[in-house]
Structure formats: C-alpha cells, structure tokens
Amino acid sequence: MYKWERVQSRRLSNGEGHYFFGYYDVCAYGGKGSFHLAHRTSFAGRIPERTESCEIGILDGESGAFTALAETRAWNFQQGAMLQWRPQHADREILFNSYGDNGSLCGVMMNVANGTSRTLPLPIACVSLDGRYALSVSFGRMFQFRPGYGYAGADAEHDRKLAPEEDGVYLLDLESGTCRLALSLRQLQSFTQGYMPGEDIKLLVNHLTFNNDGSRFVMLLRNFPSQGRTWGTVVVTANRDGSGLFAKKDAYSFASHYYWKNERELLIYSDGPQGNQLYEWQDCSAHIRTIDMGYFRKDGHCSYSPDRQWLLYDSYPDENRMQHLYLYHPASGRGMTLGSYSAMPSELDARCDLHPRWNYAGTHISFDSTHEGSRQIYEMDLRKVMSEW
C-alpha cells in the first residue's frame, strides 16, 4: 500500500481496529476543530450483518485518542450511522441512528458533555443547517437497493411495495421530537410519471439534503433495476413541507453527487447539455452551467469550502487502484492534486471512498483511506497551499 502527497497529511485515528467517519457532505469536526467524530469497527471490506455493531465516539485532534460514546447496529461503511454534530450545537450534541428497545430504527440525540440522550421517532437521513429539522427515509428499502447505504434487517412491510402511500420522506422537528410524512413515494410516482420508464417500477429516495437555509431539499429519486433494466435517477427538489415539487430538466438519466452552494444553486455531477459533467444548477429553473469541463472529467464527491471560494473533490480508484484528492479554485480556474492513495480491495458497497470534508473554518480537511492497510482517518492542513495559490 502506498501514497503520493503534495500536501502532507497526518493520521488522526490511533489504536486498534478500523476507523472512519463516513460521507463527504457532513462536518465531522466539533469544539473549535479539536474533536473529530468517528466510527470504530473490528473489520472492514464487507457489508455488516444485522447483529454486528460498531462503536461511535470522538477522536482527540491532538493525541488521536478515541473516546467511545455508544454502540449501534444501524450503520454501513458508506455513511456510517449518519453520525454528525447537530448544527449550531457542535460543541455538545451529536446525532446518530440506532435500533430502539422495541427493535425498530430510531435516531438518537446525545449530549456528549453529560452522556444524556433523547430518542427520536425515526432515523435521520439529513439535518438542516440551523439544527432544527431532519429528514428521514426507509433504510430497509435502501438496503434492498444498495446495501452499502441501508441497514441490514431494517426492512418493513411497506418496503416490499412499489410506491406506497405510507412511506417516503418524513420531516422531523428535532426540538419537539414530532414527525410526519411530508412526501409519499406514491406522490413522487405521480409527479414523475412522465420521466420514469413505466408505472410497474419500484421507487426509493436514495439521497436527500436540505439547502442552506432549510427551506427546500433535494433528493435523488431512483428506480430498482429489473429484468435487464438499469436504474436511473430523477433529481427532485421540494419545499421543507413536501410542497413545491420541481424536477431537473434532464430528468430520468444519470445523476450522482451534489452539494448546495447556497439556497438556490446546487453543484451536481450529472447528465446535462454537455453530457456527464460537473454542473452548477439553479433550483426551480432550467439554468445550468458546466464547471471546468477540462478538469472535472469523472464523478467525485464534491463540496464547497465554508466561504465558497474553494472546491474539494476526489476520485474512485483508477486502473492502478489509486484514489486522488483534488482542490480547485473556481475564481482562477485552477486545480491541483493534493494526494493520491492506494485502495484496499473490498466488496463494492463496503469500499473506502476518500469522502473528503471540511472543518468549519475551511482551513483543514479530513478523509478516510486504506492506504496503510487498514481503514483510518487522516487530516490535511490547507492553509499554506491556499495562501500561496
């Protein structure tokens, strides 16, 4: 296993086992950047079974010491247990998914200072940036579609239906703990009839994220593949309460990773006027533009720095099983490779993507990698390279 780095990284995780954070669009840093959330497991490279748990906890940014806070069986290697700091409370409260005493999935809000926790009625899929609301979807249905993004053994009766009225996108109020179905899969089926290939298809919401002020959210509505038919995606946005549905013009096609730039503009790698490219798309309109076709040639996990002056990007393994980490400056139209890291072989949905993510100050990033022979968390200080750009 090997690496090449233009900007030196340091390993944050320290100790026995495998460590990872998860997805690229959630901040792992808390407490002025001195603490980093993490999952710790005893294995890597395969899909976890229903009975297998992982620890969630905090890495000390200086020593790398891991403080375990809880265990959960609601997790996967792509997005973990949706572990994250609660926005606006990133010095004291975390959120993650678990199974409750009755055996059903739930969310957990924990105060890391005193260890007290509150159970939420449904698992969380994303949280608004003001920390007030969360959205939930069926992680059992997700497991049927892509095991790396759902939870084994979480399926329910409605998960076997094509587009049920009783399931879809739920809205949770994190203050009151109340929830309601904001948008059903039946409603989404009706809205996308002109886009999806036929009515006899099974639907799910694969990814969804609030915009920056929490007024709207985006989702990737996908169909289960069947009889030689691959799955496609309709990019749909909606108001927080499920009203105001809008579908991206290039509807049933390819769409992958995305990131909100602000309340109305969305960065997304998808099909469009120039084919599969990185685009900036304006919500509720047909306005779309490419972001440097010569530089962003392949799909990657994209995110803006907190000040929106920089773009962070990565790649899947190339023919030499090397994953690349990129930094791009939109104003100057220039980018650089920060580092390249070898990837250990694994089951497809248990792979270790770099999933780079920013700290709140926009000065450091962290990422997951297996280039040292185990799954670990690394950090990179970008202040020098950005100041010399």
C-alpha positions, 0 to 999 in steps of 0.5 A: 500500500502506498501514497503520493502527497503534495500536501502532507497529511497526518493520521488522526485515528490511533489504536486498534481496529478500523476507523472512519467517519463516513460521507463527504457532505457532513462536518465531522469536526466539533469544539473549535476543530479539536474533536473529530467524530468517528466510527470504530469497527473490528473489520472492514471490506464487507457489508455488516450483518444485522447483529454486528455493531460498531462503536461511535465516539470522538477522536482527540485532534491532538493525541488521536485518542478515541473516546467511545460514546455508544454502540449501534447496529444501524450503520454501513461503511458508506455513511456510517450511522449518519453520525454528525454534530447537530448544527449550531450545537457542535460543541455538545450534541451529536446525532446518530441512528440506532435500533430502539428497545422495541427493535425498530430504527430510531435516531438518537440525540446525545449530549456528549458533555453529560452522556444524556440522550433523547430518542427520536421517532425515526432515523435521520437521513439529513439535518438542516443547517440551523439544527432544527429539522431532519429528514428521514427515509426507509433504510430497509428499502435502501438496503434492498437497493444498495446495501452499502447505504441501508441497514441490514434487517431494517426492512418493513412491510411497506418496503416490499411495495412499489410506491406506497402511500405510507412511506417516503420522506418524513420531516422531523422537528428535532426540538419537539421530537414530532414527525410526519410524512411530508412526501409519499413515494406514491406522490413522487410516482405521480409527479414523475410519471412522465420521466420514469420508464413505466408505472410497474417500477419500484421507487426509493429516495436514495439521497436527500439534503436540505439547502442552506437555509432549510427551506427546500431539499433535494433528493435523488429519486431512483428506480430498482433495476429489473429484468435487464433494466438499469436504474436511473435517477430523477433529481427532485427538489421540494419545499421543507413541507413536501410542497413545491415539487420541481424536477431537473430538466434532464430528468430520468438519466444519470445523476450522482453527487451534489452539494448546495452552494447556497439556497438556490444553486446546487453543484451536481455531477450529472447528465446535462447539455454537455453530457456527464459533467460537473454542473452548477444548477439553479433550483426551480429553473432550467439554468445550468452551467458546466464547471471546468469541463477540462478538469472535472472529467469523472464523478467525485464527491464534491463540496464547497469550502465554508466561504465558497471560494474553494472546491474539494473533490476526489476520485474512485480508484483508477486502473492502478487502484489509486484514489486522488484528492483534488482542490480547485479554485473556481475564481482562477480556474485552477486545480491541483492534486493534493494526494493520491492513495492506494485502495484496499480491495473490498466488496463494492458497497463496503469500499473506502471512498476518500469522502473528503470534508471540511472543518468549519473554518475551511482551513483543514480537511479530513478523509478516510483511506486504506492506504496503510492497510487498514481503514483510518482517518487522516487530516490535511492542513490547507492553509499554506497551499491556499495562501500561496495559490 
